[in-house]
Amino acid sequence: MNKTGKELGNEPVFPADGNPNLNYLTKREYFAGLAMQGLISSETEYYNFGPFSNLAEQAVKRADALLNELSTNK
């Protein structure tokens, strides 16, 4: 059974050996951070986003798009 993008996004990016007491980043958070880093490094795109909240929103949308694509193309 293939996982949905949402299910993939809630998985830990670096599993903690099954220890539920450890905090971890989800794949969605990790991918969004990488997307934001890429957007910021591209000055031409960065200046088109306006407020920082718009940049964060776009980074999350890109992370979700990647997770959805990964869930459908296994």
N, C-alpha and C positions, 0 to 999 in steps of 0.2 A: 504494500500500500504506500503510495506516494504521500509525503507530507505536504500540507499547504504552505504558502509563504508565511502565514502567520505562525504556524507551528514551528517552522524552521527558525523564524525570527526570535522565538522565545527560548531557544536552546542556548546553553552557554557556549561562548566562542572558544574558551579554554576550559574544558571540563575539569572539575576539582575532585576527581576520583570518587564521585558519589557522595561526598561530604555535604549534607544540606546546610551546614552551619557556615559555609564559606560564601562570601558575596562574589559575584562574578558579573562580567559584562555579557549581555545577550548578543547574539549575532546581529540583531537589528541595531543595537546601540553601537557596536563595533563598526559595522558597515556605514552607518550614518556619520560616524566620526571620520572615517576614511574619505567619504564623499565630501564632507565639509572641508577637510584638509585640501582636497583636490580643487574644490571650488575657490577657496581662498588663494591658492597658489596661482590661479589663472586670473590675473588682474582684470582682464577685459570682462570676464563673467562676473567677478566679484562686485564691480562697481555698478552692475545692472540690477543687483538684488535690493538695493536700498537698505532698510533697517536690517540689523543682524537677525531678527526673528524670521525674516523672509529667507535668509540664507539657511538657517536651521531647518525651516520647513522644506526647502528644496533638497537639502541633504537627506532628510528622512524619506522624502518621496523617492529619491534615487535608491536608497537602501531597500525600501519596500519593493521597488521595481526589480532589483537584483534578486531578492528573496523569492518573489513570484516567478521570475524566470528560472531560477534554480529548481523550484518545486515542479515545474512543468516539463523540464528538459533533462530528466534523469535517464 
